[in-house]
Each structure stands twice: as C-alpha cells, then as structure tokens.
Amino acid sequence: MFKSENYYHTDYLGEAGVTETCLYSLFNLLQTHADLSYALLLTNNQSHAFIIKDKSNSYYIIRSGFTSGYPGEGPKGLAKALTILNKHQIETEEIVVTLKLMSKLNNSSLSDNDIDFIFKEKIIRPIRLYDYVYPFEHAITKTSNLKRYYPLELPYSIIDDRIFDLALLFKQDPDSALTKAYKRLEDIIRLRTGVNEHSTKLFAQVFQGENALLTWDVPDTAEIKGRINLFTGSYMAFRNARAHREKDENLVHQYREFLLINELYLLESEAKPT
C-alpha cells in the first residue's frame, strides 16, 4: 500500500563528499547506540553511503562521503568504515542505487517508500566488501588510528554523584578536575572516619589491619586486600606525581585516570564500618 506520509525515524549524518565527517558520525553512532543490527552499503558507481538499522527499526543514514576505485582518502575512509562495522559485529551488505536515490539521500529527503525500496533491493553477490578494504588493510591495521574517530567522553551514567561536578569541569580543565578529585576523596574519608592522615597513610589506617575502620562485605579477604591496594597504588602511581610535578600526559591518559579515581569513589561508598 502506498504511504503518503513518513513515519520512520531517520537521522541523517555526515556531509556528502566529506569523508572525515562521515567517519566521525559513524563512530559516534557506534559509540552511543548499542542496538545497531544491520548496515547496507549503498553504491552508485564509485560513490558510497550507508543506511544502518537498529533493533527498533530506526534508520541512521551516513551520506555519501565514501568513494572507491582509486587510492585516496575517500576509498581509505570506506575501508575504515567497513572495518569498524565488522569489528562491531554488525552484518553489512551492499546494494546498487541510482544517482537520483543517492541525491535524495544526500539531501535528507528519503521517503518511507524509498527506504522500503532500498531494503527490498537485491544484495550484490558475490560479496565484494573485502575488495574495498584490501588495498588499505595494512595501513589501517598498522596505524591503529581507528580509535581516534570515537568520541572521547566520560560515561556519566557511572560517575559517582560526588564528583559529577568535576566530570563536567574535566572538559575544560582535566588537571584541575583530577587534582580536586584526589583531595576531595581524602576529605570524605577523613570526615567519615575522623582519621587525620593523608594519602596512603590515610588509606592504611582506615582500611588495613585488625583495627580497620572501614571494610567490604566480600567473602574473600584477598578481595579486600586488592581493593586497599587499588587505593594506595592509585595514589602512589598517579596522585603523587600530579601533586609534585608537571606531568607529561595526553588527554586519553587523563580520561583513564579520572575513571580510575571514580572507581575509588564507588569503592569507598560500598565500604562499611567495621
């Protein structure tokens, strides 16, 4: 039956002819949507786009920023896109579309009927997706640069409420956010226990030995020891260096460190008075 209105949920991503924007859009989609289930590579001559479906039948359309048939950024971008879809275990197949349909896609004007038509088109056999990847396979594998396309964000859903403000500050001033997080954790433990020590001495007095003030309700004492070592080890490895000298670090290291501190906050919240 002919549908006169559009009911499908569709998001158009990337810019036609601009490979980098399409790659960043694809990686952001993969990072933020766990229920993507199927991808179609839409091919018109040497121009390529993607339409990706999730389990609730929403459609995410990556405009034709990908090309093939020559050595360049467009074909290399297509190889990267196909590689990352495979890594995420998203089934991907290819169809041929007309120039008119590709133009409608790039202009964000696909109708529900167009989308239905696309998903009824004959899949290209034999599969030739690997042919797009092969010329660039060594370069993609060797450089391991695919990770740079993922959005670098803190997972707010698991951030302890007591440092959520610092997670927001982290965007503008990572070093300040990290330094404050370390100090705040010590303040919280001192206030909770009345112990007036600092850093590893504080953790040793609060968590270790027969006179420990806080502990965890776990069946294995080795688990308790391991958690204590996380506190002391984290401060020895990261906090002390940050407090006493200017660290040579990159943003990825800072993200990792913030998540490590966050784990200490979560462990502290789970600790019970003895």
MIVOFI-361865 format. One line per field, with one value per residue: residue number from 1; residue in three letters; x, y, z of N, C-alpha, C, O in turn. Coordinates in pm, whole numbers, plus 50000, padded with zeros to 5 digits. Layout:
residues N
num <- (NUM ...)
residu <- (ALA ...)
n_X <- (X ...)
n_Y <- (Y ...)
n_Z <- (Z ...)
ca_X <- (X ...)
ca_Y <- (Y ...)
ca_Z <- (Z ...)
c_X <- (X ...)
c_Y <- (Y ...)
c_Z <- (Z ...)
o_X <- (X ...)
o_Y <- (Y ...)
o_Z <- (Z ...)
end
This chain:
residues 274
num <- (1 2 3 4 5 6 7 8 9 10 11 12 13 14 15 16 17 18 19 20 21 22 23 24 25 26 27 28 29 30 31 32 33 34 35 36 37 38 39 40 41 42 43 44 45 46 47 48 49 50 51 52 53 54 55 56 57 58 59 60 61 62 63 64 65 66 67 68 69 70 71 72 73 74 75 76 77 78 79 80 81 82 83 84 85 86 87 88 89 90 91 92 93 94 95 96 97 98 99 100 101 102 103 104 105 106 107 108 109 110 111 112 113 114 115 116 117 118 119 120 121 122 123 124 125 126 127 128 129 130 131 132 133 134 135 136 137 138 139 140 141 142 143 144 145 146 147 148 149 150 151 152 153 154 155 156 157 158 159 160 161 162 163 164 165 166 167 168 169 170 171 172 173 174 175 176 177 178 179 180 181 182 183 184 185 186 187 188 189 190 191 192 193 194 195 196 197 198 199 200 201 202 203 204 205 206 207 208 209 210 211 212 213 214 215 216 217 218 219 220 221 222 223 224 225 226 227 228 229 230 231 232 233 234 235 236 237 238 239 240 241 242 243 244 245 246 247 248 249 250 251 252 253 254 255 256 257 258 259 260 261 262 263 264 265 266 267 268 269 270 271 272 273 274)
residu <- (MET PHE LYS SER GLU ASN TYR TYR HIS THR ASP TYR LEU GLY GLU ALA GLY VAL THR GLU THR CYS LEU TYR SER LEU PHE ASN LEU LEU GLN THR HIS ALA ASP LEU SER TYR ALA LEU LEU LEU THR ASN ASN GLN SER HIS ALA PHE ILE ILE LYS ASP LYS SER ASN SER TYR TYR ILE ILE ARG SER GLY PHE THR SER GLY TYR PRO GLY GLU GLY PRO LYS GLY LEU ALA LYS ALA LEU THR ILE LEU ASN LYS HIS GLN ILE GLU THR GLU GLU ILE VAL VAL THR LEU LYS LEU MET SER LYS LEU ASN ASN SER SER LEU SER ASP ASN ASP ILE ASP PHE ILE PHE LYS GLU LYS ILE ILE ARG PRO ILE ARG LEU TYR ASP TYR VAL TYR PRO PHE GLU HIS ALA ILE THR LYS THR SER ASN LEU LYS ARG TYR TYR PRO LEU GLU LEU PRO TYR SER ILE ILE ASP ASP ARG ILE PHE ASP LEU ALA LEU LEU PHE LYS GLN ASP PRO ASP SER ALA LEU THR LYS ALA TYR LYS ARG LEU GLU ASP ILE ILE ARG LEU ARG THR GLY VAL ASN GLU HIS SER THR LYS LEU PHE ALA GLN VAL PHE GLN GLY GLU ASN ALA LEU LEU THR TRP ASP VAL PRO ASP THR ALA GLU ILE LYS GLY ARG ILE ASN LEU PHE THR GLY SER TYR MET ALA PHE ARG ASN ALA ARG ALA HIS ARG GLU LYS ASP GLU ASN LEU VAL HIS GLN TYR ARG GLU PHE LEU LEU ILE ASN GLU LEU TYR LEU LEU GLU SER GLU ALA LYS PRO THR)
n_X <- (50084 50053 50225 50154 50264 50551 50671 50882 51160 51431 51773 52001 52340 52675 52854 52795 53046 53249 53471 53581 53390 53184 53299 53350 53087 52982 53136 53066 52799 52820 52938 52741 52503 52390 52234 52244 52186 52208 52359 52355 52549 52531 52568 52662 52796 53114 53063 52961 52736 52587 52319 52191 52038 51856 51752 51498 51398 51470 51638 51961 52141 52424 52570 52695 52997 53198 53414 53539 53775 54013 54334 54305 54168 53891 53832 53995 53866 53625 53716 53793 53544 53401 53564 53536 53264 53255 53415 53249 53067 52845 52623 52682 52588 52570 52417 52318 52237 52042 52152 51969 51838 52053 52104 51871 51906 52139 52034 51871 51610 51478 51197 50956 50879 51099 51294 51186 51202 51480 51557 51448 51588 51807 52069 52417 52593 52869 52979 53151 53267 53508 53687 53694 53827 54074 54297 54382 54424 54660 54763 54558 54552 54811 54850 54654 54470 54200 54065 54071 53854 53636 53412 53547 53450 53335 53167 52881 52675 52783 52933 53030 52811 52924 53142 53046 53030 53297 53345 53219 53374 53607 53605 53691 53919 54118 54336 54293 54044 54112 54301 54145 53962 54116 54188 53936 53837 54004 53928 53660 53689 53837 53652 53450 53566 53719 53991 54299 54490 54693 54677 54836 54890 54656 54474 54584 54548 54273 54167 54327 54443 54368 54237 54097 53884 53696 53555 53489 53205 53272 53340 53605 53915 54129 54019 53951 54205 54304 54140 54214 54476 54426 54351 54586 54780 54688 54712 54986 55085 54968 54840 55041 55244 55109 55067 55320 55476 55486 55306 55384 55157 54878 54543 54393 54517 54446 54167 54153 54266 54080 53858 53963 53992 53723 53634 53750 53600 53351 53408 53469 53218 53089 53211 53187 53134 53338)
n_Y <- (49880 50223 50476 50794 50958 51010 50790 50660 50666 50860 50949 51173 51178 51311 51461 51490 51392 51457 51289 51262 51375 51195 50959 51027 51065 50807 50657 50784 50716 50437 50430 50532 50398 50098 49908 49868 49686 49610 49688 49858 49905 50152 50184 50382 50381 50493 50605 50609 50538 50486 50306 50239 50017 49986 49779 49859 49940 50196 50431 50513 50727 50758 50997 51024 51017 50857 50685 50488 50288 50417 50530 50703 50941 50909 50636 50509 50587 50451 50189 50199 50242 50006 49822 49891 49848 49574 49502 49571 49376 49402 49308 49354 49446 49497 49709 49826 50155 50414 50724 50925 50837 50839 51111 51206 51093 51228 51479 51460 51360 51117 50911 50709 50509 50504 50403 50153 50044 50039 49841 49622 49576 49388 49209 49249 48993 48787 48867 49171 49335 49308 49363 49638 49695 49565 49698 49884 49759 49691 49941 50042 49853 49869 50134 50168 50372 50397 50428 50696 50817 50767 50928 51104 51074 51104 50842 50932 50803 50625 50772 50872 51051 51240 51346 51444 51709 51758 51594 51738 51969 51859 51867 52124 52168 51935 51864 52016 51912 51646 51676 51797 51592 51390 51519 51567 51310 51221 51406 51330 51072 51130 51289 51103 50908 51029 51019 51178 51182 51160 51081 50777 50694 50758 50580 50336 50338 50351 50134 49902 49613 49472 49665 49813 50068 50081 49850 49588 49395 49117 48780 48690 48751 48826 48977 49208 49301 49347 49561 49758 49790 49905 50166 50264 50211 50360 50624 50636 50588 50784 51016 51129 51194 51383 51580 51674 51735 51870 51691 51499 51430 51292 51355 51120 50963 51115 51085 50811 50813 50964 50795 50589 50713 50761 50499 50451 50621 50495 50248 50333 50421 50181 50061 49947 50039 49886)
n_Z <- (50000 49919 50091 50206 50394 50606 50846 50957 51179 51111 51093 50959 50879 50876 50594 50251 50029 50204 50365 50628 50806 50777 50872 51143 51224 51190 51375 51613 51622 51652 51901 52071 52031 52111 51996 51723 51428 51159 50848 50539 50257 50027 49690 49420 49124 49180 49420 49761 50030 50356 50509 50817 51037 51344 51625 51685 51452 51366 51152 51042 50855 50670 50486 50141 50174 50101 49875 49593 49402 49344 49472 49760 50003 50021 49935 50126 50357 50325 50352 50620 50741 50675 50802 51076 51117 51085 51301 51509 51483 51317 51082 50741 50418 50058 49816 49490 49396 49236 49085 49132 49363 49542 49547 49669 49918 50005 50029 50244 50210 50182 50143 50328 50154 49983 50156 50217 49961 49925 50111 49998 49774 49556 49697 49643 49497 49407 49743 49774 49956 50094 49895 49886 50116 50113 49964 50151 50383 50526 50601 50764 50971 51067 51159 51352 51388 51403 51642 51705 51594 51751 51981 52253 52561 52900 53072 53188 53320 53502 53673 53995 54207 54373 54249 54017 53936 53895 53682 53484 53493 53400 53122 53055 53212 53272 53445 53679 53757 53813 54020 54221 54260 54380 54623 54734 54779 54986 55182 55221 55330 55561 55700 55736 55898 56094 56100 56083 55864 55561 55212 55123 55384 55515 55393 55470 55749 55769 55623 55657 55844 56175 56317 56136 56011 55811 55580 55336 55250 55152 55047 55042 55181 55030 54829 54967 55039 54782 54700 54882 54797 54551 54622 54756 54561 54340 54429 54478 54221 54056 54181 54350 54169 54016 54204 54268 54050 53713 53487 53199 52976 52791 52664 52659 52856 53078 53082 53141 53394 53539 53538 53687 53939 53985 54025 54273 54435 54412 54529 54788 54868 54893 55105 55441 55788 56038)
ca_X <- (50000 50131 50219 50167 50336 50668 50660 51007 51257 51555 51874 52100 52467 52788 52838 52826 53173 53347 53490 53606 53266 53107 53363 53323 52945 52965 53196 52983 52679 52857 52968 52625 52386 52432 52137 52253 52176 52227 52402 52360 52633 52461 52671 52629 52927 53223 53017 52903 52675 52538 52197 52209 51912 51869 51655 51364 51368 51510 51735 52068 52188 52552 52572 52796 53132 53292 53434 53619 53829 54139 54400 54275 54105 53755 53838 54050 53758 53531 53780 53784 53404 53368 53643 53481 53136 53287 53466 53133 52984 52721 52612 52685 52575 52580 52326 52339 52126 52050 52201 51855 51816 52166 52084 51767 51970 52230 51951 51788 51471 51426 51064 50942 50877 51237 51363 51133 51258 51621 51574 51399 51677 51887 52203 52523 52661 52932 53010 53276 53305 53651 53764 53711 53916 54204 54409 54421 54420 54786 54775 54460 54594 54941 54844 54557 54416 54054 54013 54063 53725 53535 53404 53612 53357 53318 53034 52817 52582 52852 53014 52982 52747 53007 53239 52983 53071 53434 53336 53187 53494 53710 53604 53767 54046 54134 54430 54225 53940 54177 54361 54036 53902 54201 54176 53800 53823 54069 53842 53542 53728 53872 53528 53373 53633 53787 54136 54360 54611 54688 54720 54844 54882 54514 54410 54635 54487 54128 54126 54414 54468 54258 54168 54043 53757 53605 53589 53387 53137 53303 53375 53747 54000 54217 53947 53965 54343 54315 54074 54302 54590 54381 54360 54725 54851 54644 54771 55131 55116 54913 54815 55165 55310 55033 55079 55456 55545 55404 55310 55379 55049 54782 54405 54348 54566 54366 54038 54173 54291 53955 53775 54023 53950 53579 53621 53783 53481 53247 53450 53453 53075 53048 53277 53101 53207 53364)
ca_Y <- (50000 50346 50560 50936 51027 50939 50754 50603 50755 50864 51051 51189 51208 51335 51550 51427 51432 51489 51158 51268 51397 51071 50865 51068 51039 50663 50611 50836 50631 50308 50450 50574 50314 49960 49815 49866 49545 49576 49801 49845 49996 50194 50213 50437 50389 50494 50682 50517 50586 50377 50316 50145 49995 49930 49675 49918 49982 50333 50428 50612 50737 50825 51047 50964 51072 50749 50656 50368 50276 50489 50548 50835 50943 50856 50490 50467 50606 50339 50073 50216 50225 49864 49753 49914 49779 49433 49489 49579 49259 49445 49249 49457 49400 49606 49715 49935 50250 50511 50858 51000 50795 50887 51255 51223 51060 51337 51596 51426 51360 50983 50881 50572 50420 50489 50314 50018 50001 50008 49716 49512 49562 49267 49219 49216 48865 48755 48981 49234 49434 49295 49426 49779 49704 49502 49786 49970 49676 49701 50075 50055 49767 49914 50262 50159 50507 50398 50471 50842 50863 50757 51045 51085 51127 51028 50777 50998 50713 50551 50864 50895 51183 51333 51411 51475 51845 51750 51535 51848 52054 51786 51908 52247 52168 51800 51857 52069 51816 51530 51716 51816 51462 51324 51588 51550 51174 51219 51482 51248 50963 51189 51329 50983 50823 51107 50998 51299 51147 51199 50991 50634 50673 50763 50456 50226 50342 50332 50008 49786 49558 49430 49784 49889 50136 50053 49730 49549 49269 49022 48653 48657 48858 48872 49084 49329 49345 49401 49692 49851 49817 49999 50300 50304 50208 50471 50748 50630 50590 50896 51138 51190 51254 51502 51682 51721 51782 51885 51563 51494 51334 51330 51357 50982 50924 51186 51017 50684 50843 51007 50676 50517 50782 50735 50366 50462 50678 50392 50151 50396 50424 50044 50018 49953 50047 49755)
ca_Z <- (50000 49909 50210 50170 50499 50657 50986 51004 51243 51033 51123 50852 50944 50788 50480 50122 49973 50308 50427 50772 50882 50773 50963 51281 51251 51204 51500 51721 51622 51709 52043 52150 52004 52128 51936 51577 51393 51017 50767 50393 50180 49906 49591 49289 49059 49278 49535 49858 50153 50441 50589 50927 51107 51478 51658 51692 51315 51333 51043 51052 50717 50654 50348 50053 50189 50071 49732 49568 49268 49327 49601 49814 50134 50012 49942 50256 50454 50308 50414 50766 50780 50668 50905 51210 51124 51107 51438 51598 51452 51253 50948 50638 50280 49961 49702 49394 49391 49127 49119 49186 49502 49621 49564 49771 50046 50044 50059 50360 50164 50155 50196 50379 50038 49937 50249 50191 49833 49947 50183 49914 49659 49551 49755 49548 49515 49535 49828 49734 50057 50126 49787 49921 50232 50089 49929 50264 50504 50600 50659 50872 51081 51117 51229 51462 51406 51401 51773 51715 51545 51856 52068 52382 52661 53023 53080 53302 53391 53608 53753 54131 54218 54449 54159 53887 53901 53844 53548 53394 53489 53326 52981 53039 53286 53325 53557 53797 53797 53872 54148 54316 54290 54480 54752 54785 54831 55117 55275 55250 55419 55691 55766 55770 55998 56197 56090 56028 55789 55421 55105 55151 55529 55547 55350 55552 55881 55759 55561 55680 55976 56262 56367 56022 56039 55701 55503 55238 55279 55045 55112 55034 55233 54922 54759 55048 55021 54647 54695 54953 54709 54448 54679 54778 54434 54255 54479 54455 54078 53981 54257 54397 54054 53977 54308 54291 53929 53593 53418 53053 52954 52689 52710 52682 52989 53179 53090 53212 53535 53602 53559 53798 54061 54002 54084 54415 54500 54418 54629 54920 54902 54924 55228 55560 55915 56100)
c_X <- (50087 50112 50245 50243 50453 50654 50791 51091 51388 51643 51974 52229 52576 52754 52876 52958 53281 53366 53503 53479 53180 53166 53335 53177 52919 53018 53117 52855 52708 52883 52841 52500 52429 52345 52137 52263 52215 52264 52399 52455 52560 52564 52609 52761 53037 53190 52940 52846 52633 52400 52204 52080 51940 51753 51513 51322 51376 51623 51833 52142 52315 52564 52695 52929 53239 53297 53516 53680 53959 54204 54377 54203 53963 53752 53895 53945 53655 53587 53773 53641 53365 53441 53580 53343 53156 53335 53352 53032 52846 52720 52600 52677 52569 52472 52368 52215 52148 52107 52090 51832 51930 52154 51978 51824 52057 52155 51851 51640 51421 51289 51063 50942 51017 51312 51316 51193 51404 51638 51514 51489 51764 52027 52306 52590 52747 52966 53146 53323 53454 53738 53787 53814 54059 54316 54462 54436 54546 54797 54680 54504 54720 54929 54753 54495 54265 53997 53995 53929 53614 53531 53465 53527 53360 53179 52959 52728 52650 52940 52950 52928 52836 53116 53178 53021 53212 53439 53302 53306 53603 53719 53692 53907 54068 54224 54365 54120 54001 54234 54254 53971 53983 54183 54038 53780 53887 53983 53720 53576 53767 53747 53448 53434 53697 53937 54199 54494 54592 54731 54726 54839 54736 54447 54455 54566 54338 54091 54204 54415 54344 54175 54113 53907 53652 53650 53474 53331 53154 53357 53524 53830 54097 54151 53961 54105 54363 54254 54157 54420 54552 54391 54505 54803 54815 54707 54921 55165 55076 54899 54944 55241 55241 55053 55217 55531 55446 55418 55305 55277 54961 54640 54352 54393 54483 54227 54050 54191 54163 53864 53831 53985 53803 53556 53653 53666 53372 53281 53435 53307 53023 53109 53187 53187 53225 53295)
c_Y <- (50124 50431 50705 51015 50942 50915 50700 50710 50747 50977 51053 51243 51230 51431 51476 51482 51465 51363 51166 51287 51270 50965 50900 51042 50890 50613 50661 50753 50496 50318 50467 50488 50167 49861 49819 49721 49511 49702 49764 49950 50026 50245 50267 50467 50384 50577 50591 50590 50463 50409 50202 50137 49943 49834 49728 49974 50134 50325 50544 50613 50820 50867 50999 51037 50971 50723 50529 50377 50350 50503 50690 50825 50887 50704 50438 50481 50495 50213 50080 50190 50077 49784 49769 49851 49630 49409 49492 49468 49298 49390 49360 49393 49522 49594 49830 50024 50348 50643 50942 50965 50843 51037 51283 51194 51175 51464 51570 51417 51221 50966 50740 50471 50398 50390 50171 49960 49959 49871 49596 49488 49436 49293 49176 49085 48840 48882 49039 49338 49428 49359 49575 49797 49665 49601 49868 49891 49693 49835 50092 49975 49820 50038 50258 50295 50510 50451 50622 50896 50849 50886 51013 51153 51041 50965 50826 50904 50637 50641 50883 51037 51285 51399 51441 51615 51847 51683 51642 51943 51991 51830 52031 52239 52031 51792 51906 51972 51695 51563 51732 51684 51386 51386 51564 51411 51162 51291 51399 51138 51016 51227 51208 50907 50900 51089 51118 51267 51186 51082 50846 50603 50672 50630 50338 50222 50311 50191 49884 49741 49524 49547 49871 49947 50109 49926 49697 49412 49175 48895 48625 48775 48911 48984 49216 49387 49408 49539 49797 49889 49910 50143 50345 50309 50323 50602 50749 50648 50719 51025 51206 51258 51383 51615 51746 51764 51794 51759 51581 51387 51382 51312 51217 50934 50990 51124 50887 50709 50886 50888 50589 50581 50757 50598 50369 50521 50572 50285 50207 50395 50286 49992 50042 49970 49909 49745)
c_Z <- (50000 50033 50170 50274 50544 50807 51043 51074 51164 51081 51009 50913 50840 50675 50352 50069 50074 50395 50578 50852 50885 50866 51109 51318 51271 51338 51621 51735 51687 51859 52127 52129 52006 52052 51783 51530 51249 50940 50619 50337 50050 49806 49463 49219 49165 49401 49630 49979 50234 50493 50691 51007 51247 51506 51673 51557 51296 51232 51057 50918 50714 50508 50271 50061 50154 49921 49718 49429 49244 49465 49653 49946 50132 50017 50074 50365 50446 50371 50566 50814 50780 50775 51043 51224 51149 51250 51539 51571 51399 51111 50844 50501 50189 49854 49611 49394 49275 49177 49181 49332 49592 49646 49669 49910 50094 50080 50173 50325 50124 50218 50257 50265 49982 50025 50232 50063 49850 50010 50109 49792 49671 49605 49652 49589 49392 49614 49790 49836 50088 50018 49814 50032 50197 50054 50046 50394 50588 50670 50777 50993 51147 51203 51351 51492 51412 51532 51780 51667 51649 51937 52204 52488 52786 53025 53204 53383 53504 53693 53890 54143 54286 54366 54022 53842 53844 53707 53445 53381 53403 53180 52958 53101 53349 53448 53686 53848 53866 54010 54256 54355 54394 54618 54815 54844 54969 55220 55317 55350 55556 55769 55814 55887 56113 56198 56020 55964 55642 55333 55152 55301 55575 55513 55434 55687 55877 55715 55607 55826 56056 56311 56253 56057 55933 55629 55409 55275 55160 55111 55121 55083 55128 54841 54835 55031 54884 54635 54768 54865 54594 54498 54690 54647 54343 54299 54458 54308 54009 54063 54298 54284 54012 54077 54312 54166 53814 53509 53267 53016 52839 52742 52739 52820 53098 53193 53169 53362 53606 53630 53672 53931 54089 54065 54233 54492 54515 54522 54770 54963 54941 55055 55349 55686 55976 56236)
o_X <- (50185 50000 50346 50283 50456 50628 50809 51094 51447 51596 52026 52228 52570 52640 52978 52979 53393 53287 53442 53460 53113 53093 53299 53148 52843 52951 53102 52811 52629 52854 52835 52402 52495 52378 52039 52340 52252 52209 52435 52442 52532 52639 52517 52828 53053 53278 52862 52902 52642 52368 52219 52020 52034 51668 51418 51223 51299 51696 51793 52197 52315 52567 52786 52969 53357 53198 53558 53642 54010 54135 54426 54179 53919 53676 53850 53937 53604 53515 53748 53620 53303 53386 53571 53308 53083 53300 53358 52923 52745 52806 52517 52749 52563 52439 52443 52103 52259 52110 52115 51809 51906 52189 51994 51794 52048 52206 51759 51554 51330 51267 51157 50997 51050 51385 51397 51229 51447 51724 51529 51469 51789 52094 52286 52637 52703 52980 53244 53410 53518 53849 53887 53880 54154 54425 54575 54457 54537 54837 54717 54495 54734 54991 54772 54470 54207 53890 53910 53895 53509 53635 53438 53532 53384 53082 52972 52710 52582 53014 52830 52990 52824 53176 53249 53041 53244 53527 53350 53335 53681 53827 53759 54002 54040 54193 54381 54108 53948 54217 54271 53930 53927 54164 54028 53714 53829 53967 53683 53500 53735 53737 53386 53361 53725 54005 54157 54598 54487 54810 54631 54789 54698 54372 54375 54529 54283 53994 54153 54391 54231 54058 54087 53825 53532 53770 53374 53402 53063 53414 53566 53817 54141 54219 53980 54122 54430 54308 54169 54460 54636 54435 54543 54882 54901 54750 54978 55263 55142 54942 54956 55295 55307 55056 55230 55638 55337 55527 55233 55307 54969 54620 54274 54315 54454 54175 53966 54137 54140 53801 53755 53949 53763 53468 53590 53635 53308 53193 53394 53277 52924 53063 53119 53300 53136 53306)
o_Y <- (50131 50456 50735 51129 50821 51007 50695 50827 50640 51088 50949 51340 51174 51476 51408 51603 51497 51336 51085 51223 51243 50890 50814 51000 50852 50535 50590 50723 50448 50225 50421 50504 50118 49742 49777 49642 49398 49809 49653 50069 49936 50338 50209 50565 50283 50615 50505 50690 50350 50525 50085 50239 49867 49812 49650 50048 50192 50226 50658 50512 50938 50783 50940 51109 50996 50739 50469 50462 50347 50488 50786 50715 50825 50648 50337 50398 50451 50138 49980 50124 50029 49689 49673 49805 49569 49309 49425 49466 49236 49423 49450 49298 49636 49484 49918 49975 50361 50669 51021 51054 50884 51085 51375 51264 51216 51549 51649 51461 51210 51003 50663 50362 50288 50304 50078 49843 49857 49793 49482 49392 49386 49388 49077 49070 48868 48991 48966 49420 49532 49403 49631 49901 49725 49588 49917 49949 49708 49842 50151 50024 49816 50047 50336 50329 50618 50512 50670 51011 50913 50947 50909 51275 50921 51029 50769 50925 50589 50591 50908 51132 51405 51498 51461 51639 51927 51713 51637 51991 52062 51830 52041 52297 52013 51722 51843 51950 51647 51486 51686 51666 51325 51315 51543 51396 51101 51244 51398 51113 50954 51202 51211 50848 50842 51140 51155 51318 51237 50997 50797 50498 50594 50575 50249 50115 50253 50134 49773 49819 49545 49532 49990 49883 50112 49899 49769 49325 49156 48902 48542 48886 49025 49073 49322 49507 49510 49625 49911 50005 49985 50231 50450 50400 50379 50682 50853 50714 50761 51131 51328 51367 51481 51732 51861 51824 51737 51725 51665 51268 51497 51261 51198 50870 50927 51113 50858 50635 50848 50881 50524 50511 50734 50583 50298 50477 50563 50237 50136 50371 50275 49892 50145 49920 49824 49643)
o_Z <- (50074 50077 50108 50247 50524 50884 51165 51034 51152 51107 50968 50989 50730 50662 50348 50064 50036 50485 50649 50956 50983 50930 51189 51430 51360 51406 51720 51845 51768 51935 52241 52201 51914 52044 51721 51586 51220 50963 50580 50366 49972 49835 49406 49249 49233 49478 49586 50025 50186 50519 50655 51040 51269 51421 51673 51547 51220 51226 51081 50875 50749 50419 50329 49969 50176 49850 49817 49348 49132 49566 49594 49997 50228 50097 50127 50456 50548 50437 50632 50916 50874 50831 51119 51333 51227 51313 51642 51630 51432 51030 50858 50470 50235 49809 49652 49392 49224 49298 49272 49415 49706 49754 49750 50007 50210 50153 50195 50401 50042 50334 50238 50277 49938 49976 50232 50057 49796 49969 50154 49718 49780 49564 49581 49702 49281 49556 49775 49806 50107 50046 49771 50041 50247 50112 50041 50500 50710 50787 50879 51106 51269 51308 51444 51608 51425 51533 51856 51697 51638 51960 52262 52503 52780 52983 53312 53503 53594 53778 53900 54096 54260 54409 53924 53723 53756 53626 53332 53272 53341 53122 52855 53048 53468 53544 53791 53969 53966 54105 54368 54469 54485 54717 54936 54946 55059 55333 55434 55444 55658 55889 55920 55967 56218 56287 55911 56006 55604 55373 55214 55340 55662 55593 55466 55735 55970 55766 55596 55917 56011 56344 56273 56124 55961 55619 55404 55324 55080 55220 55203 55033 55135 54791 54775 55012 54871 54566 54723 54859 54545 54425 54639 54625 54276 54216 54423 54274 53913 54018 54284 54302 53977 54040 54353 54175 53817 53466 53214 53022 52796 52853 52832 52892 53200 53304 53254 53445 53721 53735 53744 54026 54203 54150 54311 54603 54620 54594 54862 55080 55013 55109 55358 55691 55967 56303)
end
